Amino acid sequence: MADLLTTTQAARELGVSARSLARWAQEGRLRPALITPGGDKRSGRYLWDLEDLRDQLLKLRTRPE
């Protein structure tokens, strides 16, 4: 299994903001490799497989509107 990155780490690798990456996941545009369980008053954390994430972003950029 590939090493999983936090949203901040993945965003840094891709040159996008962590907030955008998290928002795209919340909107269902991107699918994280894993969502950790949340605790009191906080949602779970997204963990990302960088290669899978790159593939997902490429598909988003090339799909017809």
Residue pairs with C-beta under 8 A, 6 or more apart in sequence:
2 33
2 49
2 50
2 51
2 52
4 33
4 34
4 47
4 48
4 49
5 13
5 47
5 48
5 49
5 50
6 45
6 46
6 47
6 48
7 18
7 21
7 22
7 25
7 45
7 46
7 48
8 18
9 48
10 18
10 21
10 48
10 50
10 53
11 17
11 18
11 20
11 21
12 18
13 50
14 21
14 53
14 54
14 57
21 30
21 46
21 48
22 46
24 30
25 31
25 32
25 46
29 60
30 53
30 56
30 57
30 60
31 56
32 46
32 47
32 48
33 47
33 48
33 49
33 52
34 46
34 47
35 44
35 45
35 46
35 47
36 44
36 45
36 47
37 44
38 44
